[in-house]
Amino acid sequence: MLPSDFQDILACVPQAVARLGPDLRVEWLEPDFGAKTGMVLQVGDPVLSALEGGWGRDALERALREGRAHSGWFRQGRRCEDCKPRFASRPR
């Protein structure tokens, strides 16, 4: 269970937060995720499907699967032509 003020704290920072499962599907999204990133993701969606294929996406996928930290900018696929969200992963 999240602390009661956690959602308030997230609303004050520009970064968006999501939690992914071992299958790289979204387990949890903060309420303002879409507004902050321009990405359309819902619980259960595979996060990699929202990103355009390429070396950056492949590096993110490898890092997530291997449980390594990773950071980089990624171009979204068909969902947003001009959006380039920055992803940072941190193993549990």
Backbone as CSV, one residue per row, in Angstrom:
resi,resn,N_x,N_y,N_z,CA_x,CA_y,CA_z,C_x,C_y,C_z
1,MET,0.844,-1.176,0.000,0.000,0.000,0.000,0.889,1.239,0.000
2,LEU,0.534,2.209,-0.813,1.298,3.448,-0.886,0.931,4.371,0.267
3,PRO,1.896,5.137,0.763,1.568,6.130,1.788,0.524,7.108,1.248
4,SER,-0.292,7.652,2.093,-1.397,8.515,1.660,-0.926,9.760,0.912
5,ASP,0.250,10.273,1.210,0.714,11.484,0.538,1.570,11.195,-0.693
6,PHE,1.769,9.941,-1.045,2.621,9.585,-2.179,2.095,10.157,-3.490
7,GLN,0.788,10.051,-3.726,0.194,10.590,-4.953,0.383,12.104,-5.029
8,ASP,0.287,12.787,-3.891,0.486,14.237,-3.865,1.926,14.593,-4.230
9,ILE,2.864,13.802,-3.738,4.273,14.041,-4.048,4.519,13.850,-5.536
10,LEU,3.993,12.771,-6.117,4.188,12.515,-7.548,3.625,13.637,-8.407
11,ALA,2.525,14.201,-8.003,1.903,15.281,-8.773,2.792,16.520,-8.839
12,CYS,3.710,16.660,-7.908,4.564,17.847,-7.847,5.857,17.720,-8.647
13,VAL,6.182,16.535,-9.106,7.433,16.360,-9.861,7.128,16.155,-11.339
14,PRO,8.017,16.616,-12.223,7.739,16.501,-13.660,7.904,15.083,-14.210
15,GLN,8.645,14.243,-13.533,8.841,12.876,-14.016,7.593,12.045,-13.774
16,ALA,7.365,11.098,-14.667,6.240,10.180,-14.514,6.774,8.842,-14.032
17,VAL,5.967,8.140,-13.254,6.404,6.884,-12.657,5.466,5.758,-13.071
18,ALA,6.083,4.638,-13.441,5.338,3.414,-13.744,6.125,2.245,-13.170
19,ARG,5.428,1.216,-12.807,6.090,-0.009,-12.346,5.798,-1.101,-13.366
20,LEU,6.861,-1.809,-13.754,6.739,-2.890,-14.720,6.953,-4.227,-14.036
21,GLY,6.280,-5.238,-14.526,6.484,-6.589,-14.032,7.627,-7.257,-14.773
22,PRO,7.969,-8.474,-14.406,9.061,-9.196,-15.058,8.795,-9.462,-16.539
23,ASP,7.534,-9.417,-16.941,7.181,-9.603,-18.353,7.181,-8.274,-19.112
24,LEU,7.642,-7.204,-18.462,7.737,-5.845,-19.018,6.369,-5.253,-19.338
25,ARG,5.359,-5.724,-18.655,4.023,-5.133,-18.764,3.817,-4.181,-17.589
26,VAL,3.015,-3.163,-17.836,2.743,-2.159,-16.813,1.923,-2.780,-15.686
27,GLU,2.439,-2.669,-14.472,1.702,-3.135,-13.286,0.988,-1.979,-12.590
28,TRP,1.572,-0.784,-12.692,1.009,0.382,-12.010,1.496,1.635,-12.728
29,LEU,0.616,2.618,-12.836,0.955,3.937,-13.398,0.472,5.007,-12.440
30,GLU,1.253,6.064,-12.315,0.737,7.182,-11.527,-0.414,7.818,-12.301
31,PRO,-1.338,8.447,-11.627,-2.523,9.002,-12.293,-2.211,9.998,-13.417
32,ASP,-1.152,10.778,-13.303,-0.822,11.786,-14.315,0.176,11.297,-15.360
33,PHE,0.407,9.995,-15.465,1.416,9.471,-16.374,1.193,9.949,-17.808
34,GLY,-0.007,9.808,-18.313,-0.311,10.205,-19.693,-0.116,11.690,-19.930
35,ALA,-0.552,12.501,-18.986,-0.412,13.954,-19.128,1.056,14.381,-19.101
36,LYS,1.853,13.712,-18.282,3.267,14.076,-18.168,4.098,13.599,-19.350
37,THR,3.736,12.452,-19.943,4.572,11.860,-20.985,3.991,11.939,-22.381
38,GLY,2.696,12.100,-22.489,2.059,12.040,-23.798,1.877,10.613,-24.284
39,MET,2.230,9.655,-23.454,2.112,8.246,-23.822,0.773,7.689,-23.362
40,VAL,0.230,6.806,-24.177,-1.019,6.144,-23.826,-0.669,4.732,-23.380
41,LEU,-0.605,4.541,-22.078,-0.333,3.230,-21.500,-1.360,2.958,-20.416
42,GLN,-1.720,1.694,-20.286,-2.639,1.272,-19.237,-2.046,0.064,-18.535
43,VAL,-2.533,-0.212,-17.358,-2.100,-1.399,-16.638,-2.333,-2.618,-17.529
44,GLY,-1.305,-3.449,-17.638,-1.370,-4.645,-18.480,-0.728,-4.478,-19.842
45,ASP,-0.503,-3.242,-20.280,0.126,-2.998,-21.586,1.613,-3.332,-21.535
46,PRO,2.155,-3.905,-22.619,3.608,-4.093,-22.690,4.264,-2.742,-22.992
47,VAL,5.157,-2.297,-22.126,5.732,-0.956,-22.276,6.522,-0.815,-23.570
48,LEU,7.155,-1.874,-24.028,7.976,-1.770,-25.236,7.145,-1.533,-26.486
49,SER,5.862,-1.892,-26.452,5.013,-1.679,-27.622,4.758,-0.199,-27.876
50,ALA,4.976,0.629,-26.872,4.749,2.070,-27.022,5.967,2.793,-27.589
51,LEU,7.085,2.072,-27.742,8.324,2.694,-28.202,8.696,2.219,-29.595
52,GLU,9.272,3.117,-30.376,9.741,2.773,-31.716,10.936,1.834,-31.604
53,GLY,10.977,0.834,-32.452,12.086,-0.114,-32.444,13.410,0.545,-32.784
54,GLY,14.486,-0.017,-32.316,15.821,0.502,-32.593,16.778,0.118,-31.487
55,TRP,18.004,0.580,-31.602,19.031,0.186,-30.633,18.717,0.663,-29.225
56,GLY,18.125,1.854,-29.076,17.803,2.368,-27.745,16.749,1.525,-27.053
57,ARG,15.724,1.159,-27.791,14.661,0.312,-27.234,15.221,-1.067,-26.892
58,ASP,16.080,-1.591,-27.764,16.694,-2.898,-27.503,17.565,-2.863,-26.246
59,ALA,18.301,-1.773,-26.058,19.153,-1.637,-24.870,18.302,-1.558,-23.607
60,LEU,17.185,-0.834,-23.676,16.281,-0.758,-22.528,15.722,-2.139,-22.212
61,GLU,15.292,-2.859,-23.226,14.727,-4.193,-23.006,15.766,-5.124,-22.372
62,ARG,16.990,-5.108,-22.874,18.040,-5.954,-22.292,18.278,-5.610,-20.826
63,ALA,18.376,-4.317,-20.543,18.628,-3.881,-19.159,17.491,-4.315,-18.235
64,LEU,16.260,-4.154,-18.677,15.123,-4.542,-17.852,15.111,-6.047,-17.609
65,ARG,15.360,-6.813,-18.648,15.341,-8.277,-18.514,16.502,-8.787,-17.655
66,GLU,17.643,-8.072,-17.707,18.819,-8.484,-16.935,18.842,-7.868,-15.536
67,GLY,17.876,-6.999,-15.228,17.813,-6.378,-13.915,18.874,-5.316,-13.698
68,ARG,19.305,-4.672,-14.785,20.312,-3.611,-14.689,19.640,-2.249,-14.798
69,ALA,20.301,-1.256,-14.243,19.828,0.119,-14.398,20.112,0.572,-15.831
70,HIS,19.294,1.460,-16.349,19.465,1.981,-17.709,18.748,3.319,-17.803
71,SER,19.250,4.184,-18.642,18.627,5.485,-18.846,18.829,5.909,-20.293
72,GLY,17.831,6.529,-20.884,17.967,7.014,-22.257,16.675,7.602,-22.786
73,TRP,16.792,8.315,-23.904,15.643,8.916,-24.586,15.158,7.952,-25.651
74,PHE,13.852,7.873,-25.826,13.281,6.945,-26.789,12.178,7.629,-27.565
75,ARG,12.133,7.333,-28.842,11.051,7.858,-29.666,9.860,6.913,-29.538
76,GLN,8.699,7.496,-29.337,7.494,6.687,-29.257,7.117,6.208,-30.642
77,GLY,6.419,5.130,-30.681,5.940,4.582,-31.946,4.814,5.417,-32.514
78,ARG,3.835,4.787,-33.065,2.742,5.470,-33.769,1.903,6.367,-32.879
79,ARG,2.068,6.272,-31.597,1.167,6.991,-30.689,1.453,8.480,-30.588
80,CYS,2.672,8.892,-30.843,3.012,10.311,-30.692,4.249,10.603,-31.526
81,GLU,4.097,11.288,-32.629,5.204,11.519,-33.557,6.342,12.337,-32.967
82,ASP,6.035,13.326,-32.152,7.071,14.236,-31.667,7.543,13.965,-30.250
83,CYS,6.933,13.006,-29.578,7.292,12.745,-28.181,8.548,11.896,-28.096
84,LYS,9.440,12.279,-27.196,10.648,11.493,-26.946,10.822,11.370,-25.435
85,PRO,10.089,10.429,-24.835,10.208,10.292,-23.383,11.570,9.731,-22.990
86,ARG,12.006,10.074,-21.816,13.251,9.548,-21.271,12.876,8.478,-20.256
87,PHE,13.472,7.312,-20.399,13.209,6.220,-19.484,14.429,5.983,-18.613
88,ALA,14.182,5.703,-17.373,15.232,5.290,-16.454,14.713,4.067,-15.717
89,SER,15.476,3.007,-15.756,15.051,1.791,-15.061,15.964,1.556,-13.864
90,ARG,15.367,1.004,-12.845,16.118,0.664,-11.651,15.578,-0.661,-11.137
91,PRO,16.446,-1.659,-10.996,15.954,-2.946,-10.512,15.401,-2.841,-9.099
92,ARG,14.479,-3.738,-8.777,13.893,-3.768,-7.441,14.901,-4.201,-6.429
